[in-house]
């Protein structure tokens, strides 16, 4: 509490100006330097991976007559794996939304009680979004070969 009082106004406001400036510059530099740097590093990594993948496929297709079939099969398997990962991500997202919705309904019901109407029903919003995500994955999504 003493730090908050001294940072946001207290008896001696100018004594902690250095700390305030340090924290402000640190927060700004996080967004100006660190996040673009991480993004640039990630894009370089993806470029290298794409280059090595293309180079590997080129060598496979040039090596033998069976190489072209192997390259196509490799591409199909990689595409299948990506679709499986995306589907698993939607499943996890749906389960998390259902859990958040149920927890929000319980939390607001206990916090506000039944005498204040039914604001606890706003927990149905994330819950039903999660149900829709799970329904898509299990009922509507195209099957993965």
C-alpha positions in Angstrom: 0.0 0.0 0.0 2.9 2.4 0.7 4.2 1.9 -2.8 0.8 2.7 -4.4 0.4 5.8 -2.3 3.9 7.0 -3.1 3.5 6.3 -6.9 0.1 7.9 -7.3 0.5 10.8 -5.0 1.4 11.1 -1.4 3.3 13.3 0.9 6.4 13.6 -1.2 5.4 13.1 -4.9 8.7 13.8 -6.5 10.8 11.4 -4.5 9.7 8.4 -6.6 9.7 10.0 -10.0 12.7 7.8 -11.0 10.8 4.6 -10.2 7.8 5.9 -12.1 9.9 6.7 -15.1 11.7 3.4 -15.0 8.4 1.4 -14.9 6.9 3.5 -17.7 9.9 3.1 -20.0 10.0 -0.6 -19.2 6.4 -1.0 -20.2 6.8 1.0 -23.4 9.9 -0.9 -24.4 8.1 -4.2 -24.0 5.7 -3.3 -26.8 8.1 -1.3 -29.0 11.1 -3.7 -28.9 10.4 -7.1 -27.5 7.1 -8.1 -29.2 8.3 -7.1 -32.8 11.6 -8.9 -32.1 9.9 -12.1 -31.2 7.6 -11.8 -34.2 10.5 -11.3 -36.5 12.4 -14.3 -35.0 9.3 -16.5 -35.4 8.9 -15.5 -39.1 12.5 -16.3 -39.8 12.1 -19.7 -38.2 9.0 -20.4 -40.3 10.9 -19.4 -43.5 13.8 -21.8 -42.6 11.3 -24.6 -42.0 9.5 -24.0 -45.3 12.9 -23.8 -47.1 14.1 -27.1 -45.6 10.8 -28.8 -46.3 10.8 -27.7 -50.0 14.5 -28.8 -50.3 13.7 -32.2 -48.9 10.7 -32.7 -51.2 12.8 -31.6 -54.2 15.5 -34.2 -53.3 13.0 -36.9 -52.8 11.3 -36.3 -56.1 14.6 -36.2 -58.0 16.0 -39.3 -56.4 13.8 -42.2 -57.7 10.6 -42.9 -59.5 8.9 -43.6 -56.2 10.1 -40.3 -54.8 7.2 -38.4 -56.3 4.7 -40.7 -54.6 6.5 -40.5 -51.4 6.6 -36.7 -51.6 2.8 -36.5 -52.2 2.2 -38.9 -49.4 4.4 -36.8 -47.1 2.4 -33.7 -48.0 -0.9 -35.5 -47.3 0.3 -36.8 -44.0 1.5 -33.3 -42.9 -1.9 -31.8 -44.0 -3.7 -34.5 -42.1 -1.7 -33.8 -39.0 -2.4 -30.1 -39.2 -6.1 -30.7 -39.5 -6.0 -33.0 -36.5 -4.2 -30.4 -34.4 -6.7 -27.7 -35.4 -9.6 -30.0 -34.5 -8.0 -30.8 -31.1 -7.6 -27.1 -30.5 -11.3 -26.5 -31.2 -12.2 -29.4 -28.8 -10.1 -27.9 -26.0 -11.5 -24.4 -26.7 -15.0 -25.8 -26.5 -14.3 -27.6 -23.2 -12.8 -24.5 -21.7 -15.8 -22.3 -22.7 -18.2 -24.8 -21.3 -16.3 -24.9 -18.0 -16.1 -21.1 -17.9 -19.8 -20.8 -18.5 -20.7 -23.3 -15.8 -18.3 -21.6 -13.3 -19.8 -18.2 -14.1 -23.3 -19.4 -13.6 -22.4 -20.9 -10.2 -20.3 -17.9 -9.2 -23.0 -15.3 -10.0 -25.8 -17.4 -8.5 -23.9 -17.7 -5.2 -22.7 -14.1 -5.3 -26.0 -12.4 -6.1 -28.5 -15.0 -5.0 -31.9 -15.4 -6.4 -33.4 -12.2 -5.1 -31.7 -10.0 -7.8 -33.3 -11.5 -10.8 -31.3 -13.8 -13.0 -28.0 -12.2 -14.0 -26.3 -15.5 -13.5 -27.7 -16.6 -16.9 -25.0 -14.5 -18.6 -22.8 -17.5 -17.9 -24.8 -19.3 -20.6 -23.0 -17.2 -23.2 -19.6 -18.7 -23.0 -21.1 -22.1 -22.1 -23.2 -22.2 -25.3 -20.3 -21.0 -27.4 -18.4 -24.0 -26.0 -21.3 -26.3 -26.8 -21.4 -24.9 -30.4 -17.7 -25.5 -30.8 -18.0 -29.1 -29.6 -21.1 -29.7 -31.8 -19.1 -28.5 -34.8 -16.2 -30.8 -34.1 -18.3 -33.9 -33.5 -21.2 -33.4 -35.8 -20.5 -30.9 -38.6 -16.8 -31.0 -39.4 -15.6 -33.0 -42.4 -14.0 -36.3 -41.3 -10.3 -36.6 -41.5 -9.1 -39.3 -43.8 
